[in-house]
Structures are given as C-alpha cells and as structure tokens.
Amino acid sequence: SFLTTYISNRAATIADFDPAASSIKACESIHQPIFYAHGDADKHISFQYGKANFKAIASTQKEFHTIPNAIHTNLWAVGGDTYFQKVVSFIHNNQPLKGGY
C-alpha cells in the first residue's frame, strides 16, 4: 500500500495530474461517440468498474462490448475479426455531422 501510494503520487507530480481524480466523474463530461470494449478477465481494471465508467458516459452515442476471456492488453487479439468489425461499424455509424456533434 505504501509503495503504491508513493508511486501514484510521484507519477501525479511528474505528469501534473490529480491522483485522486475520478474516472467516473470524468466520464460524465464525455459527449462524443464512444466505443468501449472491456475484457471480462481483466485483472487491472475490474469488469464491473468498466461497466460503471461506461454507464457514467454522458454521450447517447455509445456502445459497450464485452470481449470474453480478454485481459487488459489483448482485446484486439482475443476479439479478433469480430472485434475489428464492431470498431469499424461504430466508426462508420458515428461519422461527424456537418458542423460537429
């Protein structure tokens, strides 16, 4: 716990960010289209926390995709062609309107 706190605070100092920042609170200010994919085997960020972040996103143009058996760093590898097709489809369906969103 001490080492984790120290590292987080040191990184915050170096990168000039608030280590107590809330990702859920930040999600409340996102109004752009969001494609959110999360592996259900992620050990770094719990699946439930990913779902909570997604729910907090203010945008009405959002999609959540569960990648079964994927961890934090292998969504694309585990999701394969289906994952890439969903990403491309989301981009295609959420092209900016003239004048922005």
N, C-alpha and C positions, 0 to 999 in steps of 0.2 A: 504493500500500500504506500509506504513512504517513497519508494523508488518511482512508482507510477505517478504519484502526485508531483514529485520533483521533475520528472521528465516532461509531464504535461505542462507544468508551469514554465519550465525552461523553453520548451517549444513555443509556447504562447508569447514569451518575451521576445524571442528571436523573430518570430513571424508576425508579431504585433496583432494578436487576436485575443479575445477573451476566452480563457479556458472553461469558463462556466456557461458559455453560450449554449443555448438550447436549439438543437436542430429542429425540433417540433415547432418552436416559435418561429424559426426562420422559414419553415415550410408554409406557414400561414401567409407569408408575403409573396409567394410564388403564384403568378397569374398566367405564365406562359404554359403552353402544352408540355406535358411531362410523360415520358415513358419510363416507368420504374420497374426494374427487374430485380428479384431477390432470390437467392438460393435458399431452399428450406433446410440446408445442412450448414449454413453459415455459422461459424463459431466466433467470429469477430463482432458481428452486429446481429443480434437475435432477430429471427424472422418476425416475431411479434412487434419488435421495435420498428422494423422496416414498414410493417403494416400501419403502425401508429403514425409514422412520418408521412406515409402516403395519404392517410386519411386527413391529415392536417393541411395538405397542399390546397391552396385556395382555388387553383385552376379547375374549371369544369372539363377541360380537355386533358384528361389524364387516364393512363392505363397502368394497371399493376399486373405484372406477370411473375408467377412463381416458376422457378426453374428447379424441378425435383432433383434432389441429390447434389445440387451445386453448392459450393462453398463460396467464400468471399471473392476469390480471384479467378474462378473458372466458369463463370456464367456462359460465356460465348462457346467454350469448348464442350460443356455438358449440354447446353441448349441446342447446339448445332444449327442445322439449316432452319428448323422451326423458329428458333430464337431470332436469327437474322431476318427471316421473312416477316416476323412480327415488328421488328425495328423498322424495316423498310416500309412496311404498310403504315405504321404510325406516322412516319415522316411524310409519306405521300398524302395521307389523310389530314395532315395538320400543316399544310403549306400556309405561310403567312398570307393574310388577306391584303389587298392593296391598302396601303396606309397603316399596316401593322395589325396587331391584335386588338 
